[in-house]
Amino acid sequence: MFKTIRDSFQNSICLDRIIYVVLINVLFDASMYISLVVYALYVNQYVSLVYTSLIIAIPSFISLFSGPIPHILIKKFGDKRIMIFSFLCLSCLYFILSVLHSGWRFLVVSCFIGFVQLVIKPVLKVAFSNCAIDDSGVDLVHRIRYSSICVSGIIGPIAGGIISDKMGYISCFRVSGLIFLICAIMALNTRGKIKKQDISVDSFKKDENSIFKIKRYDLFMLILCIISGSLVYSVFIQFESVYSLVLKTVYDAPNKIFSTLIAMNSFLGLILQVFVMTKKHSFRDKLQIRTGIVLFQVAFFVFTLVFLYNNLSIYILFFGVFVYSLGEVIAIPGLDITIDKIAPDDKKNLYFGFAELRGIGFAFGPVIMGLLLEKFGAVILNLTNIFLLGIALFIEMYLGYRIKNRYK
């Protein structure tokens, strides 16, 4: 069985490239998760809940404006230099976080983190994309990327929970800074491991003259992906980053519960994604984004019941996370797979750069959560999430279908 899976993967992706990219991505995301479990709680010690939500949201808001920037920087400096510089910057910024104690300083550092993420996120996505050989490989590399995030999501939160419990919140930021430094060192050896065959000079000149030229069908699909993705991400980011503040309204020791839920979500996501990847390409094609959105809605309905009836068993919350994980396995990789399939080989950084506009969901999700949680409580917050996902479902099922029929 494993030999069959390996042979199937070899025909669709470049294994030596994908392994190296996965190692870098696991370390990158693990370092993020280590600090993630305490970030909101640490900042909230010094500023209000709403201001905390704003500080958490700032990096995602800045990332909205990636656009052609990663594409231009890669053409000018190369992927290797951009990755090294980005990881070094993140290392310094997280070490700085460990010594801050005032709101405006948190805000400034968050802004700089956002500028770095603006570049590094699309670059890492394209690094995975460049490992694909055929159409089946495009599907696989993004699911492998998601699986690597799940591995990080298991290691990172558990490590973050242990570190914060034993050594305090500040140590989490210092460990993250150290891991980013390791990523920078690894990026020194990326030559030939994360790039496809070089684009010809003629192709490069053509690309320079038409950097914003996108086919009408691609443009409309890109816009729909950005809108629906923004709505999904605005809900997704709440659970991923600041749901500890929601848990705080019901449970004692929310940091421990939150780290457990994040680790459980990542473990389930990894197992379920491996199951999907081992199935045939025809099976993976049937996993539509809309199915994942519906599962997200069911999960947040379960979360609503937990906060509506405080005496419900915590195992109901765990069940909600299980359903949430099912939705995540389908919807989250699907958003990037769609972008990759419509993007020409020589403009993937450009398309993924523009697709970062979906980060408006990451930017405003925590702000929406903070306002709703403070004014109306956890129940209204979760019902609002269900409504936002309903709008995304309408876009995927109706508008996307109409554009495909009209322009494809």
MOHUWO-V160745 format. One record per helix or strand of 2 or more residues. SS is the DSSP state (~ for helix, > for strand). FROM is the first residue (numbers start at 1). TO is the last residue. Records with the same first field share a line. If there is no record, write none. Layout:
SS = FROM-TO, FROM-TO
//
This chain:
~ = 2-12, 15-43, 49-63, 69-77, 79-97, 103-129, 135-167, 169-187, 201-209, 216-247, 254-277, 281-285, 289-308, 314-342, 345-375, 378-407
//
